[in-house]
């Protein structure tokens, strides 16, 4: 298991609530790599709404409590270089065991291939960097591109956060 995580003891009151609700397993999925830690919790089996709608609501409330506990207990930062990694933790409430699986994605480089460099004269613009006007124009273009990249990065972060909230709301609605 990733040294950042380590298995945390399950609070007794949560264990008792889950056992009373006939929950057999608690799954905690930790995922990171791009400086955003994701913690996703699941309970199983999930009660059938036809059998006992009140139990389904109770299990949904228990899941909310478990998510709050897991967020505090694991404090998973997700720090990394952009390569996805994480841990899956399964608390088996029946057998009173915990199983962990560390996972990560890795890059596999293919065989190097050499090709001849081709040069194209048509349409190429030579930039004279000794000319301060051209250098200033290039700096301006770079600043515009950099600002657009930062805005896109911020928007993607907000989109990711909104998707996470939507997923949690959807899961809560299903309960």
Residue, then its C-alpha position, 0 to 999 in steps of 0.5 A: x500500500x502507498x506509504x501516504x495512505x496506510x490502512x486507518x482503523x474503522x470507527x466502531x460506531x460506523x462499523x456497528x451502523x453498517x453491520x446493523x444495515x446488513x452491509x458486508x463490505x466498505x470499499x475506499x478508492x483513492x486516486x491521485x497523480x495530478x495534485x488532486x486527491x480523489x476519495x470514492x467510497x462504496x458499500x455493498x450489498x446495496x439494498x434493493x429499494x423494493x424490499x425496504x425503502x427505509x433501509x436504502x435511505x439509512x444506507x445512504x446516510x451511512x455512506x455519507x458518514x463514511x465519506x466524511x470519515x474517509x476524507x478526514x482519515x485518509x487526507x489523500x493529497x493526490x500529489x504527483x507528476x500527472x501519472x495516475x496512481x492510488x490504493x483500493x481498500x476493502x473493509x470486509x465487515x463480515x470477516x473483519x479483515x482489510x484488503x489493500x491493493x496499490x495500483x499505478x499507471x506507467x509509461x511504456x516507451x516504444x522502440x526509437x525510430x530515426x527519420x530524416x529531418x525535412x526542411x520546408x522553405x515555403x511559407x517559413x518566416x524568419x524572425x530576427x530576434x535582434x529586432x526589438x519589435x519582433x521580439x516584443x511581438x513574440x513575447x506578446x503572443x507567448x503571453x496570450x497563449x500562456x494566459x489562454x492555457x491558464x484559463x483552460x487549466x482553471x476551467x478544466x479543474x472547475x469542470x472536474x470538481x463539478x463532475x465530482x459533485x454531480x457524481x456524488x449527487x447522482x449517487x445520493x439520489x440513487x439512495 
